[in-house]
Amino acid sequence: MKYNSHGKLKPSGSVEKAIMTKGHITTFEERIEIVKYCIESDRNYNEIAEKYKVSYQQVRSWTVKYTEFGIDALLDRGENEKPKASLQS
């Protein structure tokens, strides 16, 4: 109810901590480093997100993409850019 009425929300638990934080823009090399560190640390997404100042969801997303599609999946394709289809002659 507080959320819908724009009331002030407090995080659950005794420690005051931001629930969602705004991350920073990462480079391709940083994403590779983050994903590799994440895999090496048994996919501890919370720890990695805090260490690199990015969101939990973003770390998980990059790790899943890397695992399923490889390193090229970490390229920043831009918001509206779609992968180019290969041209066959």
DRENPATI-286835 format. One record per residue (C-alpha): residue number from 0; x, y, z. Coordinates in Angstrom, 2 decimals. Layout:
<atoms>
num/px/py/pz
NUM/X/Y/Z
...
</atoms>
This chain:
<atoms>
num/px/py/pz
0/0.00/0.00/0.00
1/2.81/2.39/0.82
2/4.32/1.82/-2.62
3/1.07/2.62/-4.43
4/0.47/5.71/-2.33
5/4.07/6.83/-2.86
6/4.84/6.43/0.82
7/8.38/5.96/2.10
8/9.49/2.35/2.09
9/12.05/0.76/4.40
10/14.00/-2.36/3.49
11/13.19/-5.48/5.43
12/15.65/-6.63/8.06
13/17.51/-4.71/10.71
14/20.23/-3.27/8.49
15/19.39/-0.20/6.43
16/20.51/-1.02/2.91
17/19.36/0.13/-0.49
18/17.22/-2.50/-2.19
19/17.92/-1.27/-5.71
20/20.96/0.70/-6.64
21/21.77/2.40/-9.87
22/24.72/0.69/-11.50
23/27.30/2.16/-13.79
24/27.90/1.66/-17.48
25/30.37/-1.14/-18.09
26/32.75/-1.86/-20.92
27/32.92/-5.16/-22.77
28/36.16/-5.98/-20.92
29/34.55/-5.25/-17.54
30/31.61/-7.52/-18.36
31/34.01/-10.33/-19.25
32/35.91/-9.82/-15.98
33/32.68/-9.73/-13.96
34/31.30/-12.91/-15.55
35/34.55/-14.86/-15.17
36/34.87/-13.81/-11.53
37/31.24/-14.73/-10.96
38/31.70/-18.23/-12.38
39/34.91/-18.71/-10.35
40/33.10/-17.69/-7.16
41/30.29/-20.22/-7.62
42/27.89/-17.63/-9.03
43/27.61/-15.49/-5.91
44/25.62/-12.78/-7.71
45/25.12/-10.60/-4.61
46/28.82/-10.45/-3.80
47/29.77/-9.70/-7.40
48/27.08/-7.01/-7.77
49/28.30/-5.21/-4.65
50/31.97/-5.52/-5.61
51/31.53/-4.13/-9.13
52/28.69/-1.68/-8.34
53/26.20/-3.24/-10.78
54/22.84/-4.85/-10.17
55/22.29/-8.47/-9.17
56/20.01/-8.92/-12.18
57/22.64/-7.62/-14.57
58/25.35/-9.94/-13.22
59/23.03/-12.90/-13.50
60/21.90/-11.92/-17.00
61/25.48/-11.57/-18.27
62/26.47/-14.89/-16.70
63/23.54/-16.75/-18.24
64/24.18/-15.19/-21.66
65/27.89/-16.02/-21.48
66/27.17/-19.62/-20.44
67/24.59/-20.17/-23.18
68/25.98/-18.14/-26.09
69/29.63/-17.41/-25.38
70/31.68/-14.25/-25.10
71/29.98/-12.43/-28.01
72/26.74/-12.36/-26.02
73/28.38/-9.78/-23.74
74/28.81/-7.24/-26.53
75/26.74/-4.09/-26.05
76/24.53/-4.04/-29.12
77/22.79/-0.81/-28.18
78/19.17/-0.45/-27.27
79/17.72/-0.65/-30.77
80/20.46/-2.40/-32.70
81/19.76/-5.98/-33.72
82/22.39/-8.56/-34.63
83/23.14/-8.42/-38.34
84/22.10/-11.42/-40.40
85/24.94/-13.03/-42.30
86/24.89/-12.40/-46.02
87/25.03/-15.46/-48.24
88/26.06/-15.13/-51.87
</atoms>
